[in-house]
Amino acid sequence: MKEQTSNPVGKSVPRVDAFEKVTGAAKYVDDMAFGPTLLHGKIVHSPVAHALIKKIDVSKALALPGVKAVVTGQDNPTLLGLYLKDRYIYAYDRVRYVGESVAGVVSISEEIAEQAAKLVEVEYELLPPVFDPYEGAKPDAPLLHPDLGKYEVVNFIFPKPGTNISEHFKLRKGNVSDAGVSEEVWAQCAAVVEDQYTLPQIQHAPLETHIAVAQWNADGQVTLWAASQSPFAQRDLLAQSLGIPHGNMRVISPYIGGGFGGKAGISIEANVVLMAKAVPGHPVKVRMTREEEFVATNVRQSLVAKFKIGCDEAGNLLAMDLAYYFGGGAYNDYGVNIARAAGYSCTGPYDVPNVKGDSYCVYTNHPIGSAMRGFGMPEIHWGLEQIMDRLAEAIGMDAADFKRQNCVRSGDIILTGMTMPEVDLPKCIDKVKEAIEWGRESKPSAPHKRRGKGIAIMWKAPAMPPNPGSSAIVRFNEDATLNVYVSGQELGQGAFTVAAQMAAEALGIPYEWVRVSANPVDTKYSPYEWQTVASRVTWSMGNAVKAAAEHARGQILEIVAKYWNENPADLDIKDGVVISYKSEREQTLKKMVIYGLPNENFEGWQGGPIVGSGKFMPTYVTGLDPETGQGARAVVHYTVGAQAVDLEVDTETGQIEVLKIASAYDVGKAINPDLVLTQIEGGAVHGLSSAFECMLFDDRGRLRNPSFVDYKIVTSLDAPREIHGDIVETPLEDGPWGARGVGEHVMVQTAPAIANALYNALGVRFNDLPLSAEKIYLATHEGEELICKA
Amino acid sequence: MLHEITLNINGETYPVVVKSQDTLLRVLREQLGLTGTKIGCENGECGACTVLFDGAPVNSCMVLAVEAQGHCIETVEGLSKGGDLHPLQKAFVEHNAVQCGFCTSGMLMSAKALLERNPHPTEQEVREALVGNLCRCTGYIRIVDAVLDVAEAGD
């Protein structure tokens, strides 16, 4: 073997998946071959935002030659959902957004399926729509889900039947009541800022659109191939919803061409399974077009956030009164937990004595708001991080100093009553201040341009049920190479690489000996993993991999100790060789990890093929009081970080050029430092892009920009020239080698950091995303008569 | 209408039967099994399906298969020769310029076309050459650095 890397944890070893990806050999769902029996499915989408379905006529579609089946909500009126079962697979009696699945057509070709989809005739009776979450939360708003009270829901989500509120999380701490923070507290404040900030829905826009292939065999075996962050959660939801035994429901998921949360939970997969049920024995494939991806798959929720925050004259935060209205879209089966996460972290990374927080998830007649990188945190930090700057300015303090003074520290009793685990946010702030040369003014490149710097800090906890589990298996081969079986998905973040590093480190073998057997993840053969979400995989799956490797290591040491007649405690494995610190003997792992070792004089053998298994599940998260949000341990841990931005804005065009973004995150332990930096860089650019993105709907709920021409994401020309990353390492108590997640955190506070830099440059505040050039131009030319000079 | 044509892909000649409306992208993927070229939008917007058409980068979703007859088409599968990675592929690996991998093939092809017409591009020229290739994961910086590295190493 060539180069060998010992003790790879903490080293920037190459990605295990890079070779396959640069050669075009890496297989994604669309690259898998299904043979000539493959049929093609097309989803029929609702053209209206809110309506009762009076009649569906599929006869014309069925009569088209080549059409094999048409399925509708009548075929399987079963509710589906992760936290709240509020969604029919195909619309049953009403539609709630433009794009909703109304029927599914199966045919022998994509072209025929497309034609047939247009022949499905649906009669709608229009209902008044709800688009704004704040208006939608009012008691007299038109109801989207009259059956909300009948839906099955997990015990930590609190829908309000008779309203459009699918979740209401209440946080009460200190001198507050349901009416608000006590007047006594406000009276002590030297500065109070009260304002509203909003964000529109935005799209994940992964390069690979949603795709699923399903096959339902006559013997009841069902297989789904899907680009999925959640193969096991999808198996569970499909099995429950369709009455399939879990053992008969198989989900296979290869590499994913970008997820960002959009491929978490369940989206089109159940629709394709029902299509397959109608044509037993045939695989059926649905690949969303780019337009469908925008209109008819999950998106990030919108938010209307109302803040009243005050501090004393020394700059100590005294009170927060917060109301978050998340625009959850038509179905909130996953989105309810975003509002909950925003509720139990509603203060942002600050230590505040008096907090009244209310976080609502509200049904609206827009696409389904669901998990997206940051899961509620980019949304709430957008306003919070600007108000912190405004308070600092009001009392004459530097914004970075203000944030540093008030930010959470290890050991603080935070808003939910939980003790803050070990993290070092002040250090992150210091790092980005240094990198951005905070306080030093830079000259603009032209007289009509302005320069500005801004800073923003963040926190985020993995948002999940209290007990999501991970498991892993390691298996040796004759030459002592090792296969690691995991079901954490490789979305690009490097999950497979860190799994290989951890297995090698825990076993004492070189990194190059490890193969990751997880492409595809196959629920029939792969070990259980809840979902690849919440930046939980390095931590949770990592703990399972470490446990599996240690299990295998223990077996090996026992065999060799017996062989040498020594104590296993005196033995170790280094670079794939078992050594004894006592006798200084050595035993290579090759062959013995399969064939075992002979007894003395070859009187029999001992050992056998080494297989290690390991699991991890947090066991310590407690419930929270539904009236106050108080409890011993709300979450497993928090990752914290800071970002600073240096930008230039053109006052003649309103264009912003972000010149530099500096980031620092406390990751506990960087298992692969360069991969952490790639997350920091990619996340900063994703965060930058998100500040300019907007799903633009007309007054009937129809998306006006469902393409990359009209919905612009950042290109190579827009990315900053420089992204600086600093890694802070304060070990996490129950993290593998101290590691905690960082994949989502890297974009949480980019938008408010940009807004703060814009204020620094222009002296103008922007409360509503996106930061369009038009908006910036108009704000800087307020009161001027605008004349078209062309 | 069906057409019997021959396509020259990565130096090999392939006889294929295609419909008039079949795109080069679909024929590469569905008839020839060259699935390294990805479907991202089928609308010429994202660059995931970029291949070289007589050395020039094109969105293969915007090219009809019949138009490709008589032209040299290069795909990501043709980049590495005899098991050795192309310098751009090597640089992408070394720079960790790959995350989910879905844009990678198209990026590599656009970069190859750039370096062939301009062996020593500036950073700005690299960014301009890649502007039609969207990437949602990396933030582009590693990709730009990888291309610049190859340009510097060449002569």
Interface residues (C-beta under 8 A of the other chain):
Chain A: P14 R15 D17 A18 F19 E20 K21 V22 T23 G24 A25 A26 K27 Y28 D30 D31 A33 H204 A205 P206 L207 E208 T209 Y255 I256 G257 G258 G259 F260 R287 T289 R290 L491 G492 Q493 G494 D674 L675 T678 E681 G682 G683 A684 V685 H686 S707 F708 V709 I713 V714 T715 S716 L717 A719 P720 R721 I723
Chain B: R29 G33 L34 T35 G36 T37 K38 I39 G40 C41 E42 N43 E45 C46 A48 T75 V76 E77 L79 S80 L85 Q89 F92 V93 E94 N96 V98 Q99 C100 G101 F102 C103 T104 S105 L108 E123 V126 R127 E128 L130 V131 N133 L134 C135 R136 C137 T138 G139 Y140 I141 R142 I143 V144
